[in-house]
Amino acid sequence: MAIIPSGKVTTASDQGVGPLLRAWREQRRVSQLELALRADSSARHISFVETGRSRPSEEMVLRLAEHLDVPVRERNALLLAAGYAPRFPETPLDDPSLDALREGIERLIQGYEPYPALVFDAAYHVVAANRGIMMLLDGIPESLLRPPLNTMRLTLHPEGLAPRIRNLREWRGHLLEQMRRQIALRRSESLRKLYEEVSAYPVTVPETDDSPEQTDPVPYFALPMRIEHEGRTLSFISSTSTFNTPMDVTVAELAIETFLPADPSTVKYLHSLLP
């Protein structure tokens, strides 16, 4: 298994910090007064900052960004727009300073075998995957497996996993909604373009589509991905985790997704296949 680095560049907006902060505040649906109370400031000062009548200190920019839950990458953009140097580095994933992180990720997802697990970045590019994931990708065309692998393309492309997913309508809807939430959180143009691409893929629902009718009871404790593999239907519940209090853009944008078997037959099959 290899870690696949992918580079990004942070740029500052030419709008100035005031309009950027106002846009984040409005997106989070927080009033000037509420933000002022959270940040130990005044509504008057917040108003002056947003209109450009007052230049916020570096500390104030970071404090407002924290209370508005601004992603780390965009906090650097706010600092640049306010005339300050970026606070958070963006270290390439293959940099020696991240050796411990890479080794920890590898141990984590390898230790999860035989169950599938992978790590992806903010653009849903796969940076690491274990044998459980590679098993599910058996038979996928080479064109979809060229770096950088993208988990959304691999899953939703009509030549990818989509034809094998027995409850494709439900699972596709879940993934697209997840992407919409990330677009709202990060305001990423590249992520929006990816969403437009994958949401436009033609959908061919299998004749044996297992998506329940709305009147049917939910058969699992969470929405499963039911996928066919060598004539068997495997069921997985996915869980995504991120790093707490990251101080680096690269680390902040990594997510670890693990797939928990949703029924005993899936457990038994995976243990027999990947001992």
Phi, psi and omega in degrees: 000139182235147171275129184250106182289150173220128186268151176221158179236130176268129178237149179268144178284149177270012181282339190093157186289329183301304179299326179295315179296319178298319179297318178294319180297316180293323178296324179278356178059048179243134179282164177299321180294315181297318179295320179298319180294320179295321187265009180056050179228203177231153178298326179297315181293319178299319179296316180297321178296314184292329181268358179085005180283342180223135178267119182288151174289164177301318179298319180293320178302313181293323180293316179295319179298321179297314183285342176264003179055045178283131178302154186302317180302317182286339174294321175300319180296322177296317179298316179298318181295333179271358178094016180247162178285149175303142181267329189253122179289162174235090187274129175304142185295337179268008178291141180304331181293343179256018179304314182297321178296312181299315180296321178295318178298315181298315179298321182297308185284331174290322178293341180279345179300146015274005181280149183289143175205146178211165177236134179224163181259191185295338179264012182065023173280133181283125178252345176198148180206151179259183184294331178297320177293314182298328176298317181292337182270003177305129176088357178289137180304146181302328182300331180271349183259001177287140178297148356278130175296140180235121187296327180289319177295315181301323184279318190260347180295140181297344174257005179263226182280342187310313182295342181268346183279117187289330177247055188300318182302314180292313185292321177298315179299320178298314182293318180294323177293322176299318179294320179299321178295319180293323178297318179294325181285315189260342182053047185263124179292320179295323178291323178296319179295320177297318178300315180299323180293305187286330178288342179270355178299139175297142183251118175248102182284128179302150178300333181261030181306127184265007180297123183288152172294158184300335182276349182282148175292151177287121188278352182231165179287345174207162182297121179269157164262117180257113188232141182272136178216112179052047175084358179249151175256118179258144181239131182227144169252128183263150177222135182241134179230153179231174181274139178283143175042056179291145178244013180224138183300315182301312182293322181298331186262005177273143176224142179251121179249126178242149182243113182268128177303135185262356178207160184298327182294325177292319177301310183297318182295315183294323179290331178282332184275320181236075183295000000 
